Amino acid sequence: MIKLFDKILIANRGEIALRVMRTARRLGIGTVAVYSHPDRDALHVAMADEAWPLGDGDLLATYLNIPLLISIARESGCDAVHPGYGFLSENSDFARACTDNGLVFIGPTADAISRMGNKIEARKLAVEAGLPLAAGITGTPAEIASKANELPYPVLIKAAAGGGGKGMRIVHTAAELPSMLETTSREAASYFGDGAVYVEQYIVNPRHIEVQVLGDNHGNVVHLFERECTIQRRYQKIVEESPSVTLTPQVRQAMCQAAVSLAKGMGYSSAGTIEFLVDESLKFYFLEMNTRIQVEHPVTELITGLDLVEEQILVAAGQPLRFGQDEVKMKGHAFECRIYAEDPASGFLPSPGLMTLFAPPRALGVRLDTAYKSAGEVSSAFDPMIAKLVVHGADRATARSRMVAALGDFVIQGIKTNIPYLRQLFLHPDFIGNHFSTAFCDLHTDELNHQVEESRSGVKMDVALMGYVLHSLGWCHREGRGTVWEQTGYWRLDPRLRAGVGDYTATVEIVSRRGNQFDLLVDGKAHKALVRHVEQSKIDYSVDGHTYSARLSTDQRGFTRFTFDGHEFLCYRDDRLVHHDFHVAATTTGSGAGNRVVPPMPGKVIKVNVSAGQKVTKGEVLVVVESMKMENALAALANGVVKSVTVKAGQMVDTDKVMVELELSDE
């Protein structure tokens, strides 16, 4: 039996580092983590057998610092390196540096990475392997432009060294091509250090389907079937599933065999993915090959029962594949959703910050790959992906229902996420009916965002408010602060308080209480309530015979964040003082950013006192916002000039809305 490794350096961070650690530990292999200063308290650091610092520099000085990583691997006694995905996972220089220093790179050879990393070279290899390609031409921007009239429009300009949706442009006419080529070439040089581009036919309404392959160092290659990766935003995948119900058995067999032919023809070893575009007639075209493990590999693991990281490690240790193609079987259906800290209503802009609550779903057939165990900071220094939510079921309908339920049970508070958006996506009839293309998000995002808001507006706010009040009463009682007088405010002459959930406010009167049973009046309307279970971050309760559940957390300013029926609201009780300065609501996010004035809580803009270009002095009131029946005057922190004003009187604003941005003076 071939000996496995003693110790592996994991040259990555976050959930993929943890993913590799889990398999390595099961195989009896020691693990070494690396971390930059922002990651010093990260879960992958705590879970590794050893953790070595990379310093406090930027990515180039830390996670992308090849000499430093090699040095740590050697000093810590590692005999292999796993790159995860992203970062240096498809960097041929890193793979070669590992080999040159006596370390096994758990991935393909440096030559394979280099050949497939250049999209023009990859197209040549695909042609040699007999794979179908979309019509295209290569050359300098000037050479391509000279053939503009020969192309079948629309066409897609792509960076030769590109990936992740960057360095791409759709061109609809020959007249647009020269300027678009120059722009894309400049962008490619900026992103990838290589301005080479090529042009290929743009497939209208395509599907994006990829095939997972595994190869060893003995000439064996198998496929693990396909993944449908068509649902994308900004050319980046957010939903994947396997198998694809789009493909017929005949097309599946042809596509998977084409992928194996390409991998076998280049002597590929380790895990890899060959990506295809599929047109409306189910004709498929080679797109590119990713020479690493993919973000979406869990869906393949769930339908095949294989551990892809384990197979990578065994292959890297010199073992032949443990199974042949006939032994790889599909069972059931799997979906993966990428949970991002982003705001779909604002063009999917990243929304980093402090998660005040992280409460993942726990149910049959649900897998969660994440670097978070509880609330924590989502750093703006890294990709905003928080987790990968993966479900499995006997068929697509079962798996989809489980994903809808899991998304409904997944609660993250304190920052914007795409969870509500994804839940509406899985409920969309075109998605349910498998009637979509890579343009799905472009076509339906406004509709999906509207459905999210419709769902929010349909929340029973009086029931939510009672849940918030019952939690604060029930939790006080459980914590030993027992009397109703203490719980509703010590100066009160009767057990009555005013509370708010989001923009909804009401007077709640506690008519009677018998243990965990309450008779309540909400703005004079009688309700019978029962607290079934209460803990610091959760309450299960009934109102008038109907059962509900809610999640709660407290943010840094002392406000309660309350998630009910899939939507988050800020809450308050007028007998509970929250300590913060309403006049200090500005942050500085970087050089030249100036002061960004945001409301202390959701509310309505009552008055805007300034306009762009206006000089202001320290303490001058810029905007007045009414929140929960209180007017908050937001003032300048220093002398300066108004750079921009983004709100007007009467507008509703949330806590992350930048209302006024200032350029501070040196005075």
Number of C-alpha atoms within 10 A of each C-alpha: 4 9 9 18 20 15 21 27 31 27 25 24 26 23 22 23 28 24 17 21 26 17 17 20 14 10 15 12 16 18 26 25 25 26 23 20 14 15 17 18 12 18 18 27 22 13 16 21 15 14 20 18 15 22 15 14 12 14 14 10 15 19 21 18 16 19 13 13 23 21 11 19 26 16 9 17 14 22 19 26 27 25 26 27 19 17 16 19 23 24 18 19 15 21 27 16 18 24 16 10 13 13 21 22 25 27 27 26 18 20 15 19 22 19 19 22 22 18 23 23 14 21 22 15 18 26 13 13 18 12 20 17 18 17 14 17 18 14 13 15 22 12 12 20 21 13 12 19 12 11 17 15 17 15 23 18 23 25 29 23 23 22 19 11 15 18 24 24 18 18 20 14 14 18 12 13 25 17 12 18 26 17 16 23 25 18 18 24 17 12 16 16 12 17 22 24 28 22 29 21 19 20 19 15 15 21 24 23 27 28 24 24 25 23 25 26 18 14 15 19 26 25 23 21 24 25 25 22 24 27 23 19 19 15 16 15 20 22 23 26 29 29 24 22 13 16 16 11 10 8 15 18 14 14 28 20 17 21 30 23 19 22 28 20 15 17 18 27 26 26 28 24 24 24 24 24 24 26 16 13 7 15 13 24 21 23 21 21 25 20 27 21 24 17 17 22 18 27 25 25 17 23 23 20 14 14 14 24 23 16 21 25 27 22 25 24 19 14 18 18 20 10 10 11 11 7 10 16 11 16 16 16 25 31 27 25 23 21 21 24 27 21 18 23 17 10 12 17 14 19 22 23 16 16 19 21 22 19 18 21 17 12 12 11 16 19 20 17 17 20 20 19 10 13 16 16 16 20 15 14 10 12 14 19 20 21 19 22 24 26 28 26 22 13 13 20 12 15 22 22 15 22 26 17 14 24 24 18 18 17 24 26 24 27 21 23 24 20 26 23 20 24 20 21 25 17 14 16 11 14 16 14 8 12 10 17 23 22 18 18 20 13 12 14 19 14 14 22 20 15 17 21 15 11 15 18 11 10 14 11 19 18 20 25 24 24 28 28 23 22 25 19 22 24 21 17 17 13 11 9 14 14 11 19 15 15 19 24 17 12 9 12 9 14 17 20 19 17 23 25 25 22 16 14 20 18 16 22 20 19 15 14 13 8 10 15 16 18 17 21 19 21 13 11 9 15 17 15 23 22 21 14 14 19 14 16 17 20 23 18 24 19 20 12 11 10 13 17 17 22 27 26 22 18 16 10 12 14 20 22 24 28 21 23 17 21 20 22 22 23 25 22 22 15 16 14 10 13 9 13 11 15 20 17 19 21 14 12 11 7 6 10 14 20 23 20 26 23 28 22 23 22 24 22 22 18 18 19 11 18 15 14 14 12 16 22 15 12 15 17 19 21 26 20 28 20 21 22 13 9 15 21 19 25 21 27 20 18 18 21 21 22 19 18 19 11 17 15 14 14 12 17 20 16 16 15 16 20 20 24 23 27 20 22 13 7 6
